[in-house]
Amino acid sequence: MSELVVYSLVYLFGTFISALAQVLLKKSAMKTYDSPIKEYLNPLVVTGYAIFFAATLCTLLAYKVVPLSMGPVLEATSYVYVTIFGVAIFHERVSKRKFLALALIIGGIVIYSFGV
């Protein structure tokens, strides 16, 4: 496996865990708390931000090899992850407009991958 593929997978992993962190923060935001301290220092929030930190480290590591022009394309996969988590966990609906937007994002990723 080439070095670019390995580091691209590290980047994608970072993007994926970043989407997981967003789910944790949304779950925390859906609850009510007795005080602002409990709102911001509960396990979901702390874990979410720790995961964001790990995702940032993955991105920094990946940029050792991944070209800067490829980063936004890999980062765009987060829209797909967040939509899947929204449907699976929060039972959100995907409108035709959102589905079309996701199809355009995936199409852009595929077109870019043919050029690399």
C-alpha positions in Angstrom: 0.0 0.0 0.0 1.4 3.4 -1.0 2.3 6.0 1.6 -0.3 8.4 0.2 -3.1 5.8 0.6 -2.0 5.1 4.2 -1.9 8.8 5.2 -5.2 9.4 3.3 -6.8 6.7 5.4 -5.4 8.4 8.5 -7.0 11.7 7.3 -10.3 9.9 6.7 -10.2 8.3 10.1 -9.7 11.7 11.7 -12.7 13.0 9.7 -14.8 10.1 10.8 -14.0 10.5 14.5 -14.6 14.2 14.2 -18.1 13.3 13.0 -18.5 11.1 16.1 -17.5 14.0 18.3 -20.2 16.1 16.7 -22.7 13.4 17.6 -21.6 13.4 21.2 -21.8 17.2 21.4 -25.3 17.2 19.9 -26.5 14.5 22.4 -25.1 16.7 25.2 -26.8 19.8 23.8 -30.2 18.0 23.8 -30.1 17.6 27.6 -30.8 20.2 30.2 -28.4 20.9 33.0 -28.6 22.4 36.5 -25.6 24.8 35.9 -23.4 26.0 33.1 -20.5 24.1 34.6 -22.3 20.8 34.3 -23.4 21.8 30.8 -19.8 22.3 29.6 -17.9 19.9 31.8 -20.0 16.7 31.5 -18.5 13.5 30.1 -20.1 13.8 26.6 -18.6 17.3 26.1 -15.2 16.5 27.5 -15.0 13.3 25.4 -16.3 15.1 22.3 -13.5 17.7 22.6 -10.9 15.1 23.3 -12.0 13.3 20.1 -11.7 16.6 18.2 -8.2 16.9 19.5 -7.4 13.4 18.3 -8.9 14.2 14.9 -6.7 17.3 14.6 -3.7 15.2 15.4 -4.7 12.7 12.7 -5.1 15.6 10.2 -1.7 17.1 11.1 0.0 13.7 10.7 -1.7 13.0 7.4 -0.6 16.4 6.0 3.0 15.1 6.2 2.2 13.2 2.9 -1.3 14.2 1.7 -1.1 17.2 -0.7 -2.9 20.3 0.5 -5.2 20.2 -2.5 -6.4 16.8 -1.5 -7.3 17.8 2.1 -10.6 19.6 1.4 -11.8 16.7 -0.7 -11.1 14.2 2.1 -12.7 16.6 4.6 -15.9 16.7 2.5 -16.6 13.1 3.5 -17.6 14.5 6.9 -20.9 15.7 5.4 -21.7 12.1 4.5 -20.7 10.8 7.9 -22.7 13.4 9.7 -25.8 12.7 7.6 -25.6 9.0 8.2 -25.2 9.5 11.9 -28.1 12.0 11.9 -30.4 9.5 10.2 -29.2 6.5 12.2 -29.0 8.1 15.7 -31.3 11.1 15.7 -33.8 9.8 13.2 -33.5 12.9 11.0 -35.0 13.0 7.6 -32.9 13.6 4.5 -34.7 15.9 2.1 -34.4 15.7 -1.7 -32.3 18.8 -1.6 -29.9 17.4 1.0 -29.7 14.1 -0.9 -28.8 16.0 -4.1 -26.1 17.9 -2.2 -24.6 14.7 -0.8 -24.7 13.2 -4.3 -22.8 16.2 -5.6 -20.2 16.0 -2.8 -19.7 12.3 -3.5 -19.5 12.9 -7.2 -16.9 15.6 -6.7 -14.8 13.2 -4.6 -15.0 10.6 -7.3 -14.1 13.0 -10.0 -11.1 14.3 -8.0 -10.0 10.7 -7.3 -9.7 10.0 -11.1 -7.4 13.0 -11.5 -5.0 12.0 -8.7 
